[in-house]
Amino acid sequence: MKLHSILAPAFAALFLAAPAWAAGPKAYVGNFKDNSVSVIDAAALRVVATVPVAAGPDGIAVARDDTQVFVSGSSASSLSVIDTASDQVAATVEVGKGPQGLAITPDGHWLLVAVNGDDRVAFVDTATRAVSATVPVPKPHTIAIRPDGQKAYVSSQAPGNFALVVIDLPTRAVTASVPVEKTPRDLEFGPDGKALYVTLAGVSAVQVFDPASNRVVAQIPTGVSPHVAHHFAGTPAGVVVVQGPGELMLFDPATRAASGSIAVGKQPHWVDVLPDRKKVLVTNEGSNDVSVVDLAGGPVATIPVGNAPRKVAVQHRAGTGAEAKVSIDNFAFAPVELAIAVGQSVTWTNNDGAPHGTAFADGAKDMDLMLPGQSFKRTFSKPGAYEYVCSVHPYMTARVTVGAAH
């Protein structure tokens, strides 16, 4: 028998058993009825791994440095922590009965967990993975953290006492409870923190709250059963997942008027944006797949996943390697959030028709004026969250999160 005929089956088995590495950022999708998470290579648009997690995966949040993913088991009492290098569960964190929504503070230090069954919000240290404190909130469901990291808003689903509960994060104290007429489903801040988009059960419109006054200042009409509304930083349009018609509705954040809709799968549930800010992923609980939607109106791709996909969260980095890149285009940084390791460099290139610049909150050397076609490079030697704005247009904001080398 020839040697290659002996070794071929062994090599084939080894190849099939080897993990499928993702070429670009990865997306993590919680399959509610499978008690698993599907890992999607966002560049190749295919599932590369399936990870068993705690029962009833509901909330999902990717750490700011992209090294771990937190998944709440709503039919359990724990969080599963996935290591993104191996795509395996690295730890289980006990938080209390029925954890649901998750949110991570802008500095990446704290994970807030809506512990629905125990009527509280837990603060988990993302480094030690330990619960540090809890704040009483009746039947918390989802959580939104203001971009400045000072306040968290929680949808409270206590029967007969529906409310948006406001937590002051530095003091970890409830400072307000804003009544709402219907059950609050989800709430998300716009990129500048001046608008809070809220969906209510049985109301075919998104409620736009002014966080300064805690009052509704506008409504955005939708189809039946809007579930989540987002205006992702660096995208011109806001998006609403509308379950009834199975569509992703687009809206103008300035006029708060619908600007179009794109058909997705059955019973869409959640949405997150890819690092290029040009496409989003929509989970379809009723058709067991994920829709890849081009916000410019291009074709929609479909990725089969597990049973009843609900939440989805995407890594922040645009890619890996010794140097990361940020493009300035259409008056926005892309990606708006970038995760790198200590010692890596980032290059900004002005691909726009207008002059821009970079101004860092830490006072480091920047480039005040970057003409079209020019570039600027910075190497990050220490871990931390580095906020910056355009020195010419301060409303253009972004962040580089630097973690330990990995």
Helices and strands as residue ranges (DSSP letters): H 3-17, E 26-31, E 36-41, E 46-52, E 57-62, E 68-73, E 78-83, E 88-94, E 99-104, E 110-115, G 116-118, E 120-125, E 130-136, E 140-145, E 151-156, E 163-168, E 173-179, E 184-189, E 196-200, E 205-210, E 215-221, E 226-230, E 238-242, E 247-252, E 257-263, E 268-273, E 279-284, E 289-294, E 301-304, E 309-314, E 323-329, E 332-334, E 337-341, E 345-350, E 356-360, E 367-370, E 375-379, E 384-389, E 397-403
